Amino acid sequence: MVVIRLARGGAKARPFFNIVVADKRTRRDGRFIERIGFYNPIATASEESIRIALDRLTYWKSVGAQASPTVERLIDQAAKKAV
């Protein structure tokens, strides 16, 4: 099964997450199929905190990929910012 989930990056106490499409059986920070965005939980007001390529997101969902609950929440958050 293909999932859309977060892969952690950054340094200790400075998290940064990539939103990736990956096989469910791979490790959290391991191999992925495609990077479709990022999430920076500690972004300041002048920095971009979340970006998602919505065209790629709709493609992957159309072919059966399932988003994790956290990614679903971030998608809703990004949609509210876009409006």
C-alpha positions in Angstrom: 0.0 0.0 0.0 1.2 3.5 -0.8 0.9 6.2 2.0 1.4 9.9 2.2 3.3 10.7 5.4 5.8 12.8 7.1 9.6 12.1 7.0 11.6 13.9 9.7 14.6 15.9 8.9 16.4 18.8 10.6 18.5 18.8 13.7 18.0 17.9 17.3 15.3 20.2 18.8 14.8 21.8 15.3 12.4 19.5 13.4 11.6 19.8 9.7 9.3 17.4 7.9 9.1 16.4 4.3 5.7 15.3 3.1 6.5 12.2 1.0 4.7 9.4 -0.8 6.2 6.1 0.3 5.5 2.4 0.5 3.9 1.6 3.9 6.6 -1.1 4.6 9.5 1.3 4.4 11.0 3.1 7.4 9.7 6.6 8.4 12.9 8.4 7.2 13.8 5.8 4.6 13.2 5.4 0.9 10.3 7.3 -0.7 8.7 7.5 -4.1 8.1 11.3 -4.3 8.5 14.3 -2.1 5.3 16.5 -2.5 5.9 19.2 0.1 7.3 20.2 3.5 6.2 21.2 6.9 8.2 23.4 9.2 6.5 23.5 12.7 8.9 26.1 14.1 8.7 28.6 11.2 8.7 32.3 12.1 6.1 34.7 10.8 8.3 35.6 7.8 9.0 32.0 6.8 6.8 29.6 5.0 5.6 26.9 7.3 3.8 24.5 4.9 3.9 23.8 1.2 2.1 21.0 -0.6 2.0 20.4 -4.4 -1.8 19.9 -4.6 -1.7 18.6 -8.2 0.6 15.7 -7.1 -1.5 15.2 -4.0 -4.7 14.7 -6.0 -2.8 12.4 -8.4 -1.6 10.1 -5.7 -4.9 10.1 -3.9 -6.6 9.2 -7.3 -4.4 6.1 -7.7 -5.2 4.9 -4.1 -2.6 6.4 -1.8 -3.9 7.1 1.7 -2.7 10.1 3.8 -1.8 9.7 7.4 -4.1 11.5 9.9 -1.4 14.1 10.5 -1.0 14.8 6.8 -4.7 15.1 6.5 -4.7 17.8 9.2 -1.9 19.6 7.4 -3.7 19.4 4.1 -6.7 21.1 5.7 -4.5 23.7 7.2 -2.8 24.5 3.9 -6.2 24.7 2.2 -7.4 27.3 4.7 -4.2 29.3 4.1 -4.7 29.2 0.3 -8.2 30.8 0.6 
